[in-house]
Amino acid sequence: MPEQKILRCPTCRTIVPMDSPDVPFCSDRCRLIDLGKWASGDYKISSPILDPDVLEGLAENMPRKQDEDDE
């Protein structure tokens, strides 16, 4: 029989049943706490973007700075 994986809530570390509607969180409260941390900037993705397609798309969408000589 395969071993069942134990999943813990990333916010409060409570064990979460896999059939819970709030997976991977134990409750809507923990889900909102996590969302608040993302919104306030507590969580950051610190690795650089290395995919050339993504970098190209970012460069196309960035506003261009005008040189002071152009003014």
N, CA, C and O atoms as CSV, one atom per row, in Angstrom:
chain,resi,resn,atom,element,x,y,z
A,1,MET,N,N,0.851,-1.179,0.000
A,1,MET,CA,C,0.000,0.000,0.000
A,1,MET,C,C,0.897,1.241,0.000
A,1,MET,O,O,1.815,1.328,0.815
A,2,PRO,N,N,0.647,2.218,-0.910
A,2,PRO,CA,C,1.486,3.411,-0.954
A,2,PRO,C,C,1.305,4.278,0.292
A,2,PRO,O,O,0.211,4.389,0.844
A,3,GLU,N,N,2.408,4.884,0.711
A,3,GLU,CA,C,2.370,5.742,1.893
A,3,GLU,C,C,1.709,7.066,1.528
A,3,GLU,O,O,2.039,7.675,0.511
A,4,GLN,N,N,0.766,7.509,2.372
A,4,GLN,CA,C,0.058,8.752,2.111
A,4,GLN,C,C,0.887,9.928,2.622
A,4,GLN,O,O,1.389,9.902,3.746
A,5,LYS,N,N,1.023,10.955,1.792
A,5,LYS,CA,C,1.823,12.126,2.132
A,5,LYS,C,C,1.068,13.002,3.129
A,5,LYS,O,O,-0.135,13.223,2.991
A,6,ILE,N,N,1.786,13.494,4.127
A,6,ILE,CA,C,1.193,14.403,5.109
A,6,ILE,C,C,1.441,15.820,4.625
A,6,ILE,O,O,2.576,16.205,4.342
A,7,LEU,N,N,0.375,16.583,4.534
A,7,LEU,CA,C,0.465,17.962,4.075
A,7,LEU,C,C,0.198,18.881,5.253
A,7,LEU,O,O,-0.774,18.700,5.986
A,8,ARG,N,N,1.069,19.872,5.431
A,8,ARG,CA,C,0.896,20.839,6.517
A,8,ARG,C,C,0.598,22.213,5.936
A,8,ARG,O,O,1.124,22.587,4.888
A,9,CYS,N,N,-0.249,22.953,6.628
A,9,CYS,CA,C,-0.604,24.303,6.239
A,9,CYS,C,C,0.663,25.158,6.255
A,9,CYS,O,O,1.383,25.150,7.254
A,10,PRO,N,N,0.961,25.900,5.176
A,10,PRO,CA,C,2.174,26.714,5.156
A,10,PRO,C,C,2.136,27.882,6.145
A,10,PRO,O,O,3.182,28.452,6.456
A,11,THR,N,N,0.961,28.245,6.641
A,11,THR,CA,C,0.842,29.372,7.564
A,11,THR,C,C,0.970,28.938,9.017
A,11,THR,O,O,1.774,29.498,9.762
A,12,CYS,N,N,0.179,27.939,9.430
A,12,CYS,CA,C,0.155,27.564,10.850
A,12,CYS,C,C,0.716,26.172,11.129
A,12,CYS,O,O,0.812,25.765,12.287
A,13,ARG,N,N,1.087,25.441,10.083
A,13,ARG,CA,C,1.696,24.111,10.179
A,13,ARG,C,C,0.747,23.022,10.675
A,13,ARG,O,O,1.209,21.948,11.061
A,14,THR,N,N,-0.562,23.265,10.677
A,14,THR,CA,C,-1.552,22.250,11.028
A,14,THR,C,C,-1.632,21.217,9.905
A,14,THR,O,O,-1.481,21.568,8.735
A,15,ILE,N,N,-1.866,19.956,10.244
A,15,ILE,CA,C,-2.034,18.914,9.228
A,15,ILE,C,C,-3.327,19.171,8.468
A,15,ILE,O,O,-4.376,19.414,9.063
A,16,VAL,N,N,-3.233,19.113,7.122
A,16,VAL,CA,C,-4.380,19.392,6.252
A,16,VAL,C,C,-4.754,18.114,5.504
A,16,VAL,O,O,-3.906,17.519,4.839
A,17,PRO,N,N,-6.019,17.686,5.606
A,17,PRO,CA,C,-6.448,16.524,4.820
A,17,PRO,C,C,-6.452,16.869,3.328
A,17,PRO,O,O,-6.805,17.985,2.948
A,18,MET,N,N,-6.063,15.920,2.495
A,18,MET,CA,C,-5.976,16.166,1.060
A,18,MET,C,C,-7.344,16.460,0.429
A,18,MET,O,O,-7.402,17.058,-0.645
A,19,ASP,N,N,-8.432,16.056,1.070
A,19,ASP,CA,C,-9.755,16.314,0.510
A,19,ASP,C,C,-10.366,17.626,1.013
A,19,ASP,O,O,-11.530,17.913,0.732
A,20,SER,N,N,-9.590,18.420,1.751
A,20,SER,CA,C,-10.065,19.698,2.271
A,20,SER,C,C,-10.250,20.693,1.122
A,20,SER,O,O,-9.431,20.721,0.204
A,21,PRO,N,N,-11.302,21.503,1.154
A,21,PRO,CA,C,-11.511,22.491,0.087
A,21,PRO,C,C,-10.492,23.627,0.118
A,21,PRO,O,O,-10.370,24.370,-0.856
A,22,ASP,N,N,-9.758,23.772,1.223
A,22,ASP,CA,C,-8.799,24.856,1.360
A,22,ASP,C,C,-7.351,24.443,1.096
A,22,ASP,O,O,-6.441,25.240,1.324
A,23,VAL,N,N,-7.114,23.219,0.622
A,23,VAL,CA,C,-5.750,22.725,0.370
A,23,VAL,C,C,-5.003,23.733,-0.488
A,23,VAL,O,O,-5.570,24.188,-1.482
A,24,PRO,N,N,-3.791,24.106,-0.177
A,24,PRO,CA,C,-2.884,23.535,0.808
A,24,PRO,C,C,-3.009,24.168,2.188
A,24,PRO,O,O,-2.244,23.824,3.090
A,25,PHE,N,N,-3.962,25.090,2.373
A,25,PHE,CA,C,-4.152,25.737,3.667
A,25,PHE,C,C,-5.181,24.973,4.480
A,25,PHE,O,O,-5.966,24.202,3.929
A,26,CYS,N,N,-5.177,25.188,5.797
A,26,CYS,CA,C,-6.137,24.494,6.652
A,26,CYS,C,C,-7.465,25.247,6.722
A,26,CYS,O,O,-8.494,24.665,7.067
A,27,SER,N,N,-7.444,26.538,6.397
A,27,SER,CA,C,-8.666,27.342,6.485
A,27,SER,C,C,-8.554,28.564,5.583
A,27,SER,O,O,-7.479,28.887,5.077
A,28,ASP,N,N,-9.677,29.230,5.396
A,28,ASP,CA,C,-9.688,30.460,4.608
A,28,ASP,C,C,-8.871,31.541,5.314
A,28,ASP,O,O,-8.257,32.383,4.658
A,29,ARG,N,N,-8.860,31.521,6.642
A,29,ARG,CA,C,-8.082,32.496,7.419
A,29,ARG,C,C,-6.597,32.394,7.082
A,29,ARG,O,O,-5.951,33.411,6.833
A,30,CYS,N,N,-6.052,31.184,7.071
A,30,CYS,CA,C,-4.640,30.993,6.749
A,30,CYS,C,C,-4.360,31.384,5.291
A,30,CYS,O,O,-3.296,31.927,4.993
A,31,ARG,N,N,-5.296,31.116,4.393
A,31,ARG,CA,C,-5.152,31.505,2.994
A,31,ARG,C,C,-5.035,33.032,2.884
A,31,ARG,O,O,-4.196,33.537,2.139
A,32,LEU,N,N,-5.877,33.766,3.626
A,32,LEU,CA,C,-5.854,35.230,3.583
A,32,LEU,C,C,-4.592,35.803,4.231
A,32,LEU,O,O,-4.073,36.823,3.776
A,33,ILE,N,N,-4.099,35.160,5.283
A,33,ILE,CA,C,-2.847,35.588,5.905
A,33,ILE,C,C,-1.714,35.473,4.885
A,33,ILE,O,O,-0.891,36.380,4.759
A,34,ASP,N,N,-1.675,34.357,4.162
A,34,ASP,CA,C,-0.645,34.141,3.155
A,34,ASP,C,C,-0.764,35.175,2.027
A,34,ASP,O,O,0.245,35.719,1.578
A,35,LEU,N,N,-1.971,35.442,1.578
A,35,LEU,CA,C,-2.197,36.439,0.533
A,35,LEU,C,C,-1.719,37.818,0.995
A,35,LEU,O,O,-1.114,38.562,0.223
A,36,GLY,N,N,-1.995,38.150,2.251
A,36,GLY,CA,C,-1.546,39.425,2.801
A,36,GLY,C,C,-0.034,39.548,2.814
A,36,GLY,O,O,0.504,40.631,2.588
A,37,LYS,N,N,0.659,38.437,3.078
A,37,LYS,CA,C,2.124,38.464,3.075
A,37,LYS,C,C,2.655,38.714,1.668
A,37,LYS,O,O,3.631,39.444,1.499
A,38,TRP,N,N,2.027,38.119,0.658
A,38,TRP,CA,C,2.441,38.380,-0.723
A,38,TRP,C,C,2.175,39.836,-1.077
A,38,TRP,O,O,3.024,40.499,-1.672
A,39,ALA,N,N,0.990,40.336,-0.711
A,39,ALA,CA,C,0.598,41.702,-1.072
A,39,ALA,C,C,1.480,42.751,-0.398
A,39,ALA,O,O,1.739,43.804,-0.981
A,40,SER,N,N,1.940,42.478,0.815
A,40,SER,CA,C,2.758,43.453,1.545
A,40,SER,C,C,4.240,43.374,1.183
A,40,SER,O,O,5.032,44.212,1.615
A,41,GLY,N,N,4.615,42.368,0.392
A,41,GLY,CA,C,6.004,42.242,-0.023
A,41,GLY,C,C,6.857,41.411,0.909
A,41,GLY,O,O,8.080,41.396,0.769
A,42,ASP,N,N,6.238,40.710,1.870
A,42,ASP,CA,C,7.014,39.844,2.764
A,42,ASP,C,C,7.666,38.694,1.997
A,42,ASP,O,O,8.769,38.263,2.334
A,43,TYR,N,N,6.980,38.201,0.965
A,43,TYR,CA,C,7.529,37.135,0.129
A,43,TYR,C,C,8.095,37.776,-1.128
A,43,TYR,O,O,7.487,38.677,-1.706
A,44,LYS,N,N,9.257,37.305,-1.544
A,44,LYS,CA,C,9.879,37.803,-2.762
A,44,LYS,C,C,10.452,36.630,-3.546
A,44,LYS,O,O,10.926,35.654,-2.965
A,45,ILE,N,N,10.404,36.732,-4.845
A,45,ILE,CA,C,11.061,35.754,-5.699
A,45,ILE,C,C,12.407,36.364,-6.046
A,45,ILE,O,O,12.485,37.329,-6.807
A,46,SER,N,N,13.463,35.797,-5.486
A,46,SER,CA,C,14.760,36.444,-5.570
A,46,SER,C,C,15.666,35.913,-6.673
A,46,SER,O,O,16.726,36.489,-6.917
A,47,SER,N,N,15.283,34.842,-7.341
A,47,SER,CA,C,16.163,34.334,-8.385
A,47,SER,C,C,15.960,35.136,-9.673
A,47,SER,O,O,14.841,35.554,-9.970
A,48,PRO,N,N,17.025,35.351,-10.432
A,48,PRO,CA,C,16.902,36.141,-11.655
A,48,PRO,C,C,16.145,35.382,-12.739
A,48,PRO,O,O,16.108,34.151,-12.741
A,49,ILE,N,N,15.545,36.125,-13.656
A,49,ILE,CA,C,14.852,35.525,-14.791
A,49,ILE,C,C,15.899,35.186,-15.835
A,49,ILE,O,O,16.633,36.061,-16.296
A,50,LEU,N,N,15.968,33.918,-16.206
A,50,LEU,CA,C,16.981,33.479,-17.152
A,50,LEU,C,C,16.391,33.042,-18.492
A,50,LEU,O,O,17.136,32.828,-19.447
A,51,ASP,N,N,15.084,32.908,-18.578
A,51,ASP,CA,C,14.437,32.461,-19.811
A,51,ASP,C,C,14.486,33.598,-20.838
A,51,ASP,O,O,13.903,34.654,-20.592
A,52,PRO,N,N,15.161,33.418,-21.978
A,52,PRO,CA,C,15.302,34.498,-22.959
A,52,PRO,C,C,13.960,34.989,-23.499
A,52,PRO,O,O,13.818,36.177,-23.788
A,53,ASP,N,N,12.969,34.096,-23.642
A,53,ASP,CA,C,11.657,34.516,-24.139
A,53,ASP,C,C,10.982,35.471,-23.163
A,53,ASP,O,O,10.357,36.447,-23.579
A,54,VAL,N,N,11.104,35.194,-21.870
A,54,VAL,CA,C,10.504,36.055,-20.857
A,54,VAL,C,C,11.222,37.398,-20.822
A,54,VAL,O,O,10.586,38.448,-20.738
A,55,LEU,N,N,12.555,37.358,-20.889
A,55,LEU,CA,C,13.326,38.601,-20.871
A,55,LEU,C,C,12.989,39.472,-22.074
A,55,LEU,O,O,12.887,40.692,-21.951
A,56,GLU,N,N,12.817,38.849,-23.236
A,56,GLU,CA,C,12.478,39.599,-24.444
A,56,GLU,C,C,11.113,40.264,-24.290
A,56,GLU,O,O,10.938,41.422,-24.670
A,57,GLY,N,N,10.153,39.537,-23.737
A,57,GLY,CA,C,8.821,40.097,-23.512
A,57,GLY,C,C,8.843,41.247,-22.527
A,57,GLY,O,O,8.104,42.217,-22.694
A,58,LEU,N,N,9.683,41.154,-21.497
A,58,LEU,CA,C,9.793,42.232,-20.522
A,58,LEU,C,C,10.397,43.481,-21.159
A,58,LEU,O,O,9.941,44.597,-20.908
A,59,ALA,N,N,11.416,43.288,-21.974
A,59,ALA,CA,C,12.086,44.422,-22.614
A,59,ALA,C,C,11.128,45.161,-23.544
A,59,ALA,O,O,11.179,46.388,-23.637
A,60,GLU,N,N,10.260,44.429,-24.229
A,60,GLU,CA,C,9.303,45.051,-25.147
A,60,GLU,C,C,8.255,45.868,-24.393
A,60,GLU,O,O,7.767,46.868,-24.920
A,61,ASN,N,N,7.902,45.467,-23.184
A,61,ASN,CA,C,6.846,46.130,-22.423
A,61,ASN,C,C,7.353,47.244,-21.514
A,61,ASN,O,O,6.547,47.971,-20.933
A,62,MET,N,N,8.656,47.393,-21.380
A,62,MET,CA,C,9.217,48.430,-20.516
A,62,MET,C,C,9.149,49.779,-21.221
A,62,MET,O,O,9.462,49.883,-22.407
A,63,PRO,N,N,8.735,50.819,-20.483
A,63,PRO,CA,C,8.751,52.142,-21.106
A,63,PRO,C,C,10.189,52.577,-21.359
A,63,PRO,O,O,11.081,52.334,-20.545
A,64,ARG,N,N,10.392,53.209,-22.479
A,64,ARG,CA,C,11.745,53.642,-22.846
A,64,ARG,C,C,12.044,54.991,-22.210
A,64,ARG,O,O,11.208,55.895,-22.207
A,65,LYS,N,N,13.253,55.106,-21.674
A,65,LYS,CA,C,13.689,56.382,-21.098
A,65,LYS,C,C,14.224,57.254,-22.219
A,65,LYS,O,O,15.001,56.796,-23.058
A,66,GLN,N,N,13.812,58.495,-22.229
A,66,GLN,CA,C,14.340,59.426,-23.217
A,66,GLN,C,C,15.604,60.069,-22.671
A,66,GLN,O,O,15.686,60.413,-21.492
A,67,ASP,N,N,16.568,60.220,-23.530
A,67,ASP,CA,C,17.809,60.870,-23.114
A,67,ASP,C,C,17.536,62.347,-22.845
A,67,ASP,O,O,16.615,62.931,-23.416
A,68,GLU,N,N,18.331,62.931,-21.988
A,68,GLU,CA,C,18.191,64.356,-21.685
A,68,GLU,C,C,18.457,65.214,-22.916
A,68,GLU,O,O,17.967,66.340,-23.007
A,69,ASP,N,N,19.250,64.675,-23.886
A,69,ASP,CA,C,19.554,65.422,-25.105
A,69,ASP,C,C,18.319,65.569,-25.995
A,69,ASP,O,O,18.228,66.521,-26.770
A,70,ASP,N,N,17.366,64.635,-25.892
A,70,ASP,CA,C,16.159,64.663,-26.720
A,70,ASP,C,C,15.196,65.763,-26.302
A,70,ASP,O,O,14.334,66.145,-27.094
A,71,GLU,N,N,15.311,66.286,-25.087
A,71,GLU,CA,C,14.338,67.261,-24.576
A,71,GLU,C,C,14.559,68.615,-25.093
A,71,GLU,O,O,13.817,69.536,-24.748
